Amino acid sequence: MVRTVAISCSLALLLAGCKIGPTYQRPEVAIPDSFRGQTEPPGSDSVGDLGWWEVYHDPVLDELIASALKQNFDVKIAAARVAEARALVGVSRLAQLPQIGVNANGQKARTLVLGNYGTATVYSAVAQASFELDLWGRLASLSDEARANLLATEFARDAVKASLVGDVATAYFNLLALDEQYRVTERTIGTREKFLELTRAQYRRGVVSGLDVDRADASLAGARAALPDLGRLIEQTENQLQILLGQNPGPIARKMLDLDALPIPPAVPSGLPSALLERRPDLRQAESQLVAATADVRATKAALFPTISLTGNYGFASLELGKLFTGTTAVWSYGLSALQPILDAQRNGYRVDAAQARRDQATLQYQSAVVSAFRDVADALAARRAAADALTEQTRQVRSLEAASQRVLKRYGIGFSSYFEVIDADSNLFTAELLLVQAYRNAQVAVVQLYKALGGGWQEAASPTP
């Protein structure tokens, strides 16, 4: 009997695998020849292919990102979801194998035998085996769906990593900019304090009026008033970074910017638009979800057909427990069963309609994600171009206003310039320096956004190098 069941199972494996329903094909999407705003000729090189440690060239930022990827809670949650999906793949694969179990039973019952009632105790130990012939590919399709869902969760994890890398880099550059704005404000306060002392001395000598003293004092107070809010923003940004690192709120060790020697944002080649479909983890996640939805349609369609199974039992049954495993108590059975849903057929038909609707939704979601990805790149290219131009011009303005402020102070000292010219020059320089810091921040964040839009940031490195 065991040999017969083995032969039947082998035949079933040969017969299995005829899948019913649609096979997956990537939906057609309109892919442009180049990204809008792409200034360099389209080529195979793209910054999205680089690891994050190769893009920013900042050891402090590299260390922060590496720490965040290890400790961030969202990344850990995404990894746990991958582990769950991997376990479900194992479950789906086991469903394609023979199901074997052992049933041991001792039962006492009063039954009717040959017209007489009697009480007896029956002991049994039986090994049971069953195997569903996957003639229509239902189990194989469910396994395909589970594997596609596993890939989707892996790509979702990569998308979380890419987003985290971008969030950490953005918060880091925000923090550096706030630090520099704080120092610019402190430097301006020092300058205005000295100017207020000079104005008061001139007032005592009768050179200027009390109005000039009041204006100098108000100008100093305005700069001082900006410090508390900048300090608040610095602490809040530090807290944000620490949360991204999976830590409690606290200070962040970092370097300081130098307005006179601002680092130049790195060059970022865009690459080919077609490569975006294979590089961006969110697009690959959407496509894997579409693959899973297609497999689900096959599985629900296969459920409309009969379920055919091989079954076999072998064991022992006896009225006496001590004689249970003797040769004379052996029992066995094997057979072939088929179950065709009749009353449930209409319900299964509706399930097919629902599965097809889910596949249509997944198709549209994938196409929408692709279009949105191209827009992300175009927007990031526009932002980077505008930020680079603004940084150049803002640097030029600061240099000119620094020279103008020095000239006005010299002229004021010898009586050739009015107090109002000094105040205007000082206010204009202060505002321009703050805007220069913001322009540098925008230029760096534009690189972060473009790198993320091009599908970079999820790559792993054993030991990041600056």
C-alpha positions in Angstrom: 0.0 0.0 0.0 2.8 2.4 0.9 4.5 1.7 -2.5 1.2 2.4 -4.3 0.8 5.7 -2.5 4.4 6.7 -3.3 3.8 5.8 -7.0 0.6 7.8 -7.0 2.3 10.8 -5.4 5.0 10.7 -8.0 2.5 10.7 -10.8 0.7 13.6 -9.2 3.8 15.6 -9.1 4.2 15.1 -12.9 0.6 16.1 -13.5 0.7 19.1 -11.2 1.7 22.6 -12.4 -1.0 23.4 -15.1 -1.8 26.9 -14.0 -5.1 28.5 -14.9 -5.4 32.2 -15.3 -3.3 35.2 -16.4 0.5 35.2 -16.4 2.3 38.3 -15.3 3.5 40.9 -17.8 4.8 44.3 -16.9 2.3 46.9 -17.8 3.2 49.4 -20.5 4.3 52.7 -19.2 5.4 55.8 -21.1 9.2 56.2 -20.4 10.7 59.5 -21.5 14.1 59.5 -23.3 15.4 61.8 -20.6 14.3 63.5 -17.4 12.9 66.9 -17.7 15.5 69.4 -16.5 18.4 66.9 -17.2 21.2 69.1 -18.4 23.8 66.4 -19.1 23.3 63.9 -21.9 21.5 60.8 -20.7 24.0 58.1 -19.8 24.2 54.9 -17.8 25.9 56.5 -14.9 23.6 57.7 -12.1 24.1 58.9 -8.6 21.3 56.6 -7.6 23.6 53.6 -8.2 26.1 54.9 -5.5 25.9 54.1 -1.9 25.0 56.9 0.5 28.6 56.9 1.9 29.8 57.7 -1.6 27.5 60.7 -2.1 27.8 63.1 0.8 31.6 62.7 1.7 30.9 63.8 5.3 32.2 61.4 8.0 29.9 62.7 10.7 26.8 62.3 8.4 28.0 58.8 7.4 28.2 57.8 11.0 24.8 59.2 11.7 23.2 57.3 8.8 24.9 54.1 9.6 23.7 54.3 13.2 20.1 55.1 12.1 20.0 52.1 9.7 20.9 49.9 12.6 18.7 51.3 15.3 15.8 53.1 13.7 12.4 51.6 14.7 10.8 51.9 11.3 13.6 49.9 9.8 13.3 47.2 12.5 9.5 47.1 11.9 10.1 46.7 8.1 12.6 43.9 8.8 10.1 42.1 11.0 7.5 42.3 8.2 10.0 40.7 5.9 10.5 37.9 8.4 6.8 37.4 8.6 6.5 37.3 4.8 9.3 34.8 4.5 7.6 32.5 7.0 4.4 32.7 5.0 6.4 31.6 1.9 7.4 28.5 3.9 3.8 27.8 4.8 2.7 28.0 1.1 5.5 25.7 0.0 4.6 23.1 2.5 1.0 23.1 1.2 2.4 21.6 -2.0 3.9 18.6 -0.2 2.1 15.5 1.1 0.5 16.2 4.5 1.4 13.5 7.0 0.1 13.1 10.5 -0.4 10.6 13.3 -3.6 10.0 15.2 -3.6 8.1 18.5 -7.0 7.5 20.0 -8.6 5.5 22.8 -12.4 5.6 22.7 -15.1 3.9 24.8 -18.6 3.8 23.3 -22.0 2.0 23.4 -22.9 0.9 19.9 -25.4 -1.2 18.1 -23.9 -4.4 16.6 -26.1 -7.0 14.9 -29.2 -5.9 16.6 -27.6 -5.9 20.1 -26.3 -3.0 22.1 -22.8 -3.3 23.6 -20.1 -1.3 25.2 -16.5 -1.5 23.9 -13.2 0.3 24.1 -11.2 0.7 20.9 -7.6 1.8 20.8 -6.0 3.0 17.5 -2.8 4.5 16.2 -3.0 5.5 12.6 -0.6 7.4 10.3 -2.5 9.5 7.8 -1.2 11.0 4.5 -2.9 13.1 2.0 -1.7 14.9 -1.1 -3.7 17.4 -3.2 -3.1 17.0 -6.9 -2.4 20.6 -8.0 -3.8 20.0 -11.5 -5.0 23.5 -11.9 -2.1 25.3 -10.2 -4.0 26.6 -7.2 -1.3 25.7 -4.7 1.5 26.8 -7.1 -0.3 30.2 -7.6 -0.7 30.7 -3.9 3.1 30.0 -3.5 3.8 32.5 -6.3 1.7 35.0 -4.5 3.5 34.5 -1.2 6.9 34.8 -2.9 5.8 38.0 -4.6 4.5 39.4 -1.3 7.9 38.6 0.2 9.7 40.5 -2.5 7.2 43.4 -1.9 8.0 43.5 1.8 11.8 43.4 1.0 11.4 46.3 -1.4 9.2 48.1 1.2 12.1 47.7 3.7 14.5 49.1 1.1 12.2 52.1 0.6 12.1 52.7 4.3 15.9 52.7 4.4 16.1 55.1 1.4 13.6 57.4 3.1 15.5 57.2 6.4 18.8 58.1 4.7 17.2 61.1 3.1 15.5 62.2 6.4 18.8 61.9 8.4 20.7 63.8 5.7 18.1 66.5 5.5 17.9 67.0 9.3 21.7 67.1 9.5 22.0 69.8 6.9 19.1 71.7 8.6 21.0 71.5 11.9 24.3 72.8 10.3 22.4 75.7 8.8 20.7 76.5 12.0 24.1 76.4 13.8 25.5 78.8 11.3 22.5 81.2 11.5 22.9 81.2 15.2 26.6 82.2 14.9 25.8 84.8 12.3 23.2 86.3 14.7 25.7 86.2 17.6 28.3 87.9 15.5 25.8 90.5 14.4 24.8 91.1 18.0 28.5 91.7 18.9 28.8 94.2 16.1 25.6 96.0 17.1 26.7 96.2 20.7 29.9 97.9 19.7 28.0 100.2 17.4 25.6 101.1 20.2 28.5 102.0 22.5 29.9 104.2 19.7 26.6 105.9 19.1 26.1 106.6 22.8 29.6 108.1 23.0 28.8 110.3 20.1 25.5 111.3 21.7 27.4 112.4 24.8 29.6 114.5 22.7 26.6 116.0 20.9 27.5 114.6 17.5 24.3 112.5 17.1 20.8 112.8 18.4 18.9 110.6 20.9 17.0 109.1 18.0 20.2 107.6 16.7 20.8 105.9 20.0 17.2 104.6 20.1 17.5 103.1 16.6 20.8 101.5 17.5 19.4 100.0 20.6 16.3 98.7 18.7 18.5 97.2 16.1 20.5 95.3 18.8 17.3 94.1 20.5 16.0 92.8 17.1 19.1 90.6 16.6 18.9 89.4 20.2 15.3 88.5 19.9 16.1 86.1 17.0 18.5 84.0 19.2 15.9 82.2 21.4 13.9 80.9 18.4 17.0 79.7 16.7 18.0 77.9 19.9 14.6 76.3 20.0 14.9 75.1 16.4 18.4 73.7 17.0 17.2 71.6 20.0 14.1 70.4 18.1 16.2 69.4 15.1 18.7 67.6 17.4 15.7 65.7 19.0 14.4 64.8 15.5 17.8 63.4 14.6 18.0 61.4 17.8 14.6 59.9 17.2 15.7 58.9 13.7 18.7 57.2 15.3 16.4 55.3 17.6 17.6 57.2 20.6 16.0 59.5 23.2 16.1 63.2 22.6 19.6 64.7 23.2 22.4 66.7 21.7 24.1 65.8 18.4 27.9 66.1 17.9 28.7 67.7 14.6 31.1 70.0 12.8 30.6 73.7 12.1 30.1 75.4 8.8 32.3 78.2 7.5 30.5 80.9 5.5 33.8 81.8 3.9 34.5 78.3 2.7 31.2 76.5 2.1 31.5 73.0 0.7 30.4 72.6 -2.9 27.4 70.3 -3.3 28.5 67.1 -5.1 27.8 66.5 -8.8 24.9 64.1 -9.3 24.5 62.5 -12.8 20.9 61.5 -13.4 21.2 58.5 -15.7 18.6 56.9 -17.9 14.9 57.1 -17.0 14.3 53.4 -17.9 16.8 52.3 -15.2 14.6 54.0 -12.6 12.1 51.1 -12.8 14.7 48.7 -11.6 16.4 50.9 -9.1 13.7 52.6 -7.1 12.5 50.2 -4.3 9.0 51.7 -4.2 8.5 51.0 -7.9 9.8 47.4 -7.4 7.5 47.1 -4.4 4.5 48.2 -6.5 5.4 45.8 -9.3 5.8 42.9 -6.8 2.4 43.7 -5.4 1.0 43.5 -9.0 2.7 40.1 -9.5 1.1 38.9 -6.3 -2.3 40.2 -7.4 -1.9 38.3 -10.7 -1.1 35.1 -8.9 -4.1 35.6 -6.7 -6.3 35.7 -9.8 -4.9 32.4 -10.9 -5.5 30.8 -7.5 -9.1 32.0 -7.2 -9.8 30.8 -10.8 -8.3 27.4 -10.0 -10.7 27.2 -7.0 -13.6 26.9 -9.5 -12.3 23.4 -10.5 -12.5 20.2 -8.6 -10.0 19.6 -5.8 -8.5 16.1 -6.3 -6.6 14.5 -3.5 -4.8 11.2 -2.8 -5.3 9.9 0.8 -3.9 6.9 2.6 -4.0 5.6 6.2 -1.9 2.9 7.9 -1.9 1.9 11.5 -3.3 -0.4 14.2 -6.6 -0.8 16.0 -7.4 -3.1 18.8 -9.9 -3.7 21.6 -6.9 -4.3 24.0 -4.2 -1.7 24.5 -1.6 -4.4 25.0 -2.2 -6.0 21.6 -2.4 -2.7 19.7 0.8 -3.1 17.8 0.6 -6.8 16.9 0.5 -7.8 13.3 -3.1 -8.9 13.4 -4.3 -5.5 14.3 -2.9 -3.6 11.3 -5.4 -1.5 9.4 -4.9 0.5 6.2 -6.8 2.3 3.4 -6.0 4.5 0.4 -8.0 6.2 -2.2 -8.6 9.1 -4.5 -11.1 11.8 -3.7 -12.5 14.7 -5.8 -14.5 17.7 -4.5 -16.3 19.9 -7.0 -17.9 23.1 -5.4 -21.5 23.4 -6.4 -23.4 25.5 -3.9 -20.2 27.5 -3.4 -19.5 28.0 -7.1 -21.3 31.4 -7.3 -19.4 32.6 -4.3 -16.1 31.5 -5.9 -17.1 33.3 -9.0 -17.5 36.5 -7.1 -14.1 35.9 -5.5 -12.6 35.7 -9.0 -14.2 39.1 -9.8 -12.8 40.6 -6.6 -9.3 39.2 -7.4 -9.4 40.7 -10.9 -10.5 44.0 -9.5 -7.6 43.9 -7.0 -5.2 43.2 -9.9 -6.6 46.1 -11.9 -6.0 48.3 -8.8 -2.5 47.1 -8.5 -1.9 47.8 -12.2 -3.1 51.4 -11.9 -1.1 51.9 -8.7 2.1 50.7 -10.4 1.5 53.0 -13.4 0.8 55.9 -11.1 3.9 55.2 -9.0 6.0 55.2 -12.2 4.6 58.6 -13.3 5.1 60.0 -9.8 8.7 58.8 -9.8 9.5 60.6 -13.0 7.9 63.7 -11.5 10.0 63.3 -8.3 13.2 63.3 -10.4 12.1 66.3 -12.5 11.1 68.3 -9.4 14.4 67.4 -7.8 16.4 68.5 -10.8 14.6 71.8 -11.0 15.2 72.3 -7.2 18.9 71.5 -7.5 19.4 73.8 -10.5 17.6 76.7 -8.8 19.4 76.1 -5.5 22.8 76.1 -7.2 22.0 79.4 -9.0 20.7 81.0 -5.8 23.7 79.9 -3.8 26.1 81.5 -6.4 24.2 84.8 -6.4 23.6 84.9 -2.7 27.4 84.4 -2.1 28.0 87.3 -4.5 25.5 89.5 -2.6 27.1 88.8 0.8 30.6 89.6 -0.5 29.4 92.9 -1.9 27.4 93.9 1.2 30.4 93.1 3.4 32.5 95.5 1.4 29.7 98.1 1.4 29.3 97.8 5.2 33.0 98.3 5.8 33.0 101.5 3.6 29.9 102.9 5.3 31.4 102.4 8.8 34.6 104.2 7.8 32.6 107.0 6.2 30.4 107.3 9.3 33.5 107.5 11.5 34.7 110.6 9.7 31.2 112.1 9.3 30.7 111.4 5.6 27.8 108.9 6.0 24.6 109.2 8.0 23.6 106.9 10.7 20.7 105.6 8.6 23.2 104.4 6.0 25.1 102.4 8.6 21.8 100.8 9.9 20.7 99.9 6.4 24.1 98.4 5.5 24.2 96.4 8.7 20.6 95.1 8.3 21.1 94.2 4.7 24.3 92.3 5.5 22.7 90.4 8.4 19.7 89.4 6.2 22.0 88.4 3.3 24.2 86.2 5.5 21.1 84.4 6.9 19.9 83.9 3.3 23.3 82.6 2.3 23.2 79.9 5.0 19.6 79.0 3.8 20.8 78.9 0.2 23.6 76.5 1.2 21.1 74.3 3.1 18.7 74.3 0.1 21.6 73.3 -2.3 22.5 70.3 0.0 19.0 69.2 0.5 18.3 69.4 -3.2 21.1 66.8 -3.7 19.5 64.6 -1.0 16.1 64.8 -2.7 17.6 64.1 -6.1 19.6 61.1 -4.8 16.4 59.7 -3.2 14.3 60.4 -6.3 16.8 58.5 -8.5 16.5 55.5 -6.3 19.5 55.8 -4.1 19.9 55.3 -0.3 18.8 51.7 0.3 22.3 50.2 -0.5 24.1 48.5 2.3 27.8 48.9 3.3 29.7 46.8 5.8 31.9 49.7 6.7 31.1 53.1 5.2 34.1 55.0 3.9 34.1 58.8 3.9 
